Amino acid sequence: MNIYLPIAEVSVNAFVLLGLGGLVGVLSGMFGVGGGFLMTPLLFFIGIPPAVAVATEANQIVASSFSGVLAHVKRRNVDFKMGGVLLIGGLIGAAVGVLVFNYLKSLGQVDLLVKLCYVIFLGVVGGLMFIESLRALRKSKRISASKFRKKRTWIHALPLKMRFRVSGLYISAIPPVLVGIVVGILAAIMGVGGGFVMVPAMIYLLGMPTKVVVGTSLFQIIFVTAFTTMLHATTNYTVDMVLAVLLLVGGVIGAQFGTIIGAKLKAEQLRILLALMVLLVCAKLAFDLIVQPSELFSLGTAGGH
């Protein structure tokens, strides 16, 4: 059953979109990521223009993340204070990212930028997560985790310290704000919740317990992606509501199943699965950039390249 997407100006099978939304919802509930790192490239692959995919996917992430965070709130695995600090940086980063996105769109270079950003960030983050996960699987989980959290680093020497009781931390507010800014920029430019960057940063940089990281990441993602969607909708008009609604329905349902599955797997298993998915998507995007396209020209608007 094909359905016409007015902003994207393409026809796509509705059940395919529902299935993609459900798949990403499962990932959201399992890993504490918005799922955009996987959904946005998948939308590229089925013919959705990158500018529309980025703006619309940010909207879908809001629903799947909200559905996932409700389940984690019930388990008391959300550090709202840490989420609030991350959110401050996230909103600043999102505003900056939308400005950069709109400027590059006016130059006609936004499609290339989005794909290159995916290849670089997914390759680096996926590789680091995979290596670290393999090391964690070889060691005693409890011992290595406790040693890591007790170890003092340069972060503990920074000013503006705050106590995060749910996470069991007493650290400077500066690193969480900086992490939030980076995630906000990625949300605006790449159409992602930024969980694939935020989750490793919260575990390895801030030293938060894995069980708290997932729910807190989803909490912050909700507000940053909602803000990003609003900016895209009001500045470059690339949010396709028909596409968004279909992805939303699948995402909300899938997130509930993902939370159940995630609760049954160990933290190290979750991290290595996420790392493998990130690397697979990176490889596919890199392959598409290197291989000669079937059509060596494209039609664009006046002023584009």
C-alpha positions as CSV (number, residue, x, y, z in Angstrom):
1,M,0.0,0.0,0.0
2,N,1.9,3.0,-1.3
3,I,1.3,6.4,0.3
4,Y,2.4,9.8,-1.1
5,L,4.6,12.0,1.1
6,P,3.8,15.6,0.2
7,I,7.0,17.3,1.5
8,A,9.4,14.5,0.5
9,E,7.5,14.3,-2.9
10,V,7.9,10.5,-3.2
11,S,5.5,7.5,-2.8
12,V,6.5,4.8,-0.2
13,N,4.9,1.7,1.1
14,A,3.1,2.5,4.4
15,F,3.9,-0.8,6.0
16,V,7.6,-0.4,5.3
17,L,7.5,2.9,7.2
18,L,5.6,1.3,10.1
19,G,8.1,-1.6,10.2
20,L,11.1,0.8,10.2
21,G,9.5,2.9,13.0
22,G,8.9,-0.3,15.1
23,L,12.5,-1.5,14.6
24,V,13.9,1.9,15.7
25,G,11.5,1.9,18.6
26,V,12.9,-1.4,19.8
27,L,16.4,0.0,19.6
28,S,15.3,3.1,21.6
29,G,14.0,1.0,24.4
30,M,17.0,-1.4,24.5
31,F,19.9,1.0,24.2
32,G,18.7,4.4,25.3
33,V,19.3,5.9,21.9
34,G,16.7,7.8,19.8
35,G,17.4,5.4,16.9
36,G,18.0,8.2,14.4
37,F,21.5,6.9,13.6
38,L,19.8,3.9,12.0
39,M,16.5,5.3,10.8
40,T,17.8,8.4,8.9
41,P,20.2,6.3,6.7
42,L,17.3,3.8,6.1
43,L,15.2,6.6,4.9
44,F,18.0,7.6,2.5
45,F,18.0,4.1,1.2
46,I,14.2,4.1,0.4
47,G,14.4,7.4,-1.5
48,I,13.6,10.1,1.1
49,P,15.7,13.3,0.5
50,P,18.3,13.8,3.2
51,A,17.0,17.2,4.2
52,V,13.5,15.8,4.8
53,A,14.8,12.7,6.5
54,V,16.9,14.6,9.0
55,A,14.1,17.0,10.0
56,T,11.3,14.4,10.1
57,E,13.3,11.8,11.9
58,A,14.0,14.2,14.7
59,N,10.2,14.4,15.2
60,Q,9.9,10.6,15.3
61,I,12.6,10.3,17.9
62,V,10.5,12.4,20.3
63,A,7.7,9.8,20.5
64,S,9.9,6.7,20.6
65,S,12.1,8.2,23.3
66,F,9.1,9.4,25.4
67,S,7.6,5.9,25.2
68,G,10.9,4.4,26.3
69,V,11.6,6.8,29.1
70,L,8.2,6.1,30.7
71,A,9.2,2.5,31.2
72,H,12.5,3.5,32.7
73,V,10.9,6.0,35.1
74,K,8.8,3.2,36.5
75,R,12.1,1.4,37.3
76,R,13.6,4.6,38.8
77,N,16.5,4.5,36.3
78,V,16.3,8.2,35.3
79,D,18.6,10.9,36.8
80,F,16.5,14.0,36.2
81,K,19.1,16.4,37.6
82,M,21.8,15.1,35.2
83,G,19.2,15.1,32.4
84,G,18.5,18.7,33.1
85,V,22.1,19.7,32.9
86,L,22.6,17.8,29.7
87,L,19.4,19.4,28.3
88,I,20.9,23.0,28.8
89,G,23.8,22.1,26.5
90,G,21.5,20.2,24.1
91,L,19.3,23.2,23.4
92,I,22.2,25.4,22.8
93,G,23.8,22.9,20.4
94,A,20.5,22.3,18.6
95,A,20.1,26.0,17.8
96,V,23.7,26.2,16.5
97,G,23.2,23.0,14.4
98,V,20.1,24.3,12.7
99,L,21.9,27.5,11.7
100,V,24.7,25.5,10.2
101,F,22.2,23.1,8.5
102,N,20.3,26.0,6.9
103,Y,23.5,27.7,5.7
104,L,24.8,24.6,4.0
105,K,21.3,23.9,2.5
106,S,21.4,27.4,0.9
107,L,24.8,26.3,-0.7
108,G,23.3,23.0,-1.9
109,Q,25.8,21.0,0.2
110,V,23.6,19.6,3.0
111,D,23.1,16.1,1.5
112,L,26.9,15.5,1.3
113,L,27.4,17.0,4.8
114,V,24.8,14.7,6.4
115,K,26.2,11.5,4.9
116,L,29.9,12.4,5.6
117,C,29.0,13.2,9.3
118,Y,27.3,9.8,9.6
119,V,30.3,7.9,8.2
120,I,32.8,9.8,10.4
121,F,30.9,9.8,13.7
122,L,29.4,6.3,13.4
123,G,32.8,4.8,12.4
124,V,34.7,6.5,15.3
125,V,32.0,5.9,18.0
126,G,31.2,2.4,16.8
127,G,34.8,1.3,16.8
128,L,35.6,2.7,20.2
129,M,32.4,1.1,21.7
130,F,33.2,-2.3,20.2
131,I,36.8,-2.3,21.5
132,E,35.7,-1.3,25.0
133,S,32.8,-3.8,25.1
134,L,35.2,-6.6,24.1
135,R,37.5,-5.6,27.0
136,A,34.6,-5.5,29.4
137,L,33.4,-8.9,28.4
138,R,36.8,-10.4,29.1
139,K,37.1,-8.9,32.6
140,S,35.0,-9.2,35.7
141,K,32.1,-6.9,35.1
142,R,31.6,-5.8,38.7
143,I,35.2,-5.2,39.5
144,S,36.0,-3.3,36.4
145,A,32.9,-1.1,36.7
146,S,33.5,-0.2,40.3
147,K,37.2,0.6,39.6
148,F,36.3,2.8,36.7
149,R,33.8,4.8,38.7
150,K,36.1,5.3,41.6
151,K,39.1,6.4,39.5
152,R,39.7,10.2,39.6
153,T,40.2,11.9,36.3
154,W,40.6,15.5,35.0
155,I,36.8,15.9,35.2
156,H,36.9,15.7,39.0
157,A,39.2,18.7,39.1
158,L,36.9,21.1,37.2
159,P,34.9,23.8,39.1
160,L,31.0,24.2,39.4
161,K,30.6,20.8,41.0
162,M,27.1,19.3,41.5
163,R,25.9,16.2,43.3
164,F,23.9,13.8,41.2
165,R,22.5,11.4,43.8
166,V,20.7,8.9,41.4
167,S,24.0,8.5,39.5
168,G,26.1,8.5,42.7
169,L,28.4,11.2,41.3
170,Y,29.8,14.5,42.5
171,I,31.3,16.1,39.4
172,S,31.5,19.5,37.6
173,A,28.5,20.5,35.5
174,I,30.8,21.6,32.7
175,P,31.4,18.2,31.0
176,P,27.6,17.3,30.9
177,V,26.9,20.7,29.3
178,L,29.6,20.1,26.7
179,V,28.3,16.6,26.0
180,G,24.8,18.1,25.6
181,I,26.0,20.8,23.1
182,V,27.7,18.2,20.9
183,V,24.5,16.0,21.0
184,G,22.4,19.0,20.1
185,I,24.5,19.9,17.1
186,L,24.3,16.3,15.9
187,A,20.5,16.2,16.4
188,A,20.1,19.3,14.2
189,I,22.5,18.3,11.4
190,M,22.1,14.5,11.3
191,G,18.5,14.0,12.5
192,V,19.6,11.8,15.4
193,G,18.9,11.8,19.1
194,G,22.6,11.6,19.7
195,G,22.3,8.6,22.0
196,F,25.1,6.8,20.1
197,V,27.4,9.6,21.3
198,M,25.7,10.4,24.6
199,V,25.5,6.8,26.0
200,P,29.3,6.1,25.7
201,A,30.1,9.6,27.0
202,M,27.9,9.2,30.0
203,I,29.4,5.8,30.8
204,Y,33.1,6.3,30.0
205,L,33.5,10.1,30.4
206,L,31.1,11.0,33.2
207,G,31.3,7.5,34.9
208,M,27.5,7.0,35.3
209,P,26.1,3.5,36.0
210,T,24.9,1.8,32.8
211,K,21.4,1.2,34.2
212,V,20.9,4.9,34.8
213,V,22.4,6.0,31.5
214,V,19.7,4.6,29.3
215,G,16.7,6.3,30.9
216,T,18.6,9.6,31.4
217,S,19.7,9.6,27.8
218,L,16.1,9.1,26.6
219,F,14.9,11.9,28.9
220,Q,17.3,14.4,27.4
221,I,16.7,13.3,23.9
222,I,13.0,14.0,24.1
223,F,13.4,17.7,24.6
224,V,16.4,18.3,22.3
225,T,14.7,16.5,19.4
226,A,11.4,18.3,20.0
227,F,13.2,21.7,19.9
228,T,15.2,20.6,16.8
229,T,12.0,19.6,15.0
230,M,10.3,23.0,15.8
231,L,13.4,24.9,14.4
232,H,13.5,22.8,11.2
233,A,9.7,23.2,10.7
234,T,9.8,26.9,11.1
235,T,13.0,27.7,9.3
236,N,13.4,25.3,6.3
237,Y,10.0,23.6,6.1
238,T,11.3,20.1,5.7
239,V,9.2,18.2,8.3
240,D,6.9,15.8,6.5
241,M,4.0,15.1,8.9
242,V,2.6,12.1,6.9
243,L,6.0,10.4,7.1
244,A,6.4,11.4,10.8
245,V,3.0,10.0,11.9
246,L,3.7,6.6,10.3
247,L,7.2,6.4,12.0
248,L,5.7,7.6,15.3
249,V,3.1,4.8,15.4
250,G,5.7,2.1,14.8
251,G,8.2,3.8,17.2
252,V,5.9,4.0,20.2
253,I,4.9,0.4,20.0
254,G,8.5,-0.8,19.3
255,A,10.0,1.1,22.3
256,Q,7.9,-0.9,24.8
257,F,9.2,-4.2,23.4
258,G,12.7,-2.9,23.4
259,T,12.6,-1.9,27.1
260,I,11.5,-5.4,28.0
261,I,14.3,-7.0,25.9
262,G,16.9,-4.6,27.2
263,A,16.0,-5.5,30.8
264,K,16.9,-9.2,30.1
265,L,20.3,-8.5,28.7
266,K,23.6,-7.6,30.5
267,A,25.0,-4.1,30.1
268,E,28.1,-5.4,28.3
269,Q,25.9,-7.4,25.8
270,L,23.8,-4.3,25.1
271,R,26.9,-2.2,24.4
272,I,28.5,-4.6,22.0
273,L,25.2,-5.1,20.1
274,L,24.8,-1.4,19.7
275,A,28.5,-1.0,18.6
276,L,27.9,-3.7,15.9
277,M,24.8,-1.9,14.6
278,V,26.6,1.4,14.4
279,L,29.5,-0.1,12.4
280,L,27.1,-1.9,10.0
281,V,25.3,1.3,9.2
282,C,28.6,3.2,8.8
283,A,29.9,0.6,6.4
284,K,26.7,0.8,4.2
285,L,26.9,4.6,4.0
286,A,30.6,4.6,3.2
287,F,30.0,2.1,0.5
288,D,27.3,4.2,-1.1
289,L,29.6,7.3,-1.0
290,I,32.4,5.4,-2.7
291,V,30.5,3.5,-5.4
292,Q,29.7,5.4,-8.6
293,P,25.9,6.2,-8.6
294,S,23.7,4.9,-11.4
295,E,22.7,8.5,-12.3
296,L,25.6,10.9,-12.6
297,F,23.5,14.0,-12.4
298,S,20.7,15.4,-10.2
299,L,18.2,18.2,-10.5
300,G,18.3,20.9,-7.8
301,T,16.8,24.2,-7.0
302,A,18.3,27.5,-8.3
303,G,21.4,28.4,-6.4
304,G,22.3,24.8,-5.5
305,H,25.3,22.9,-6.8
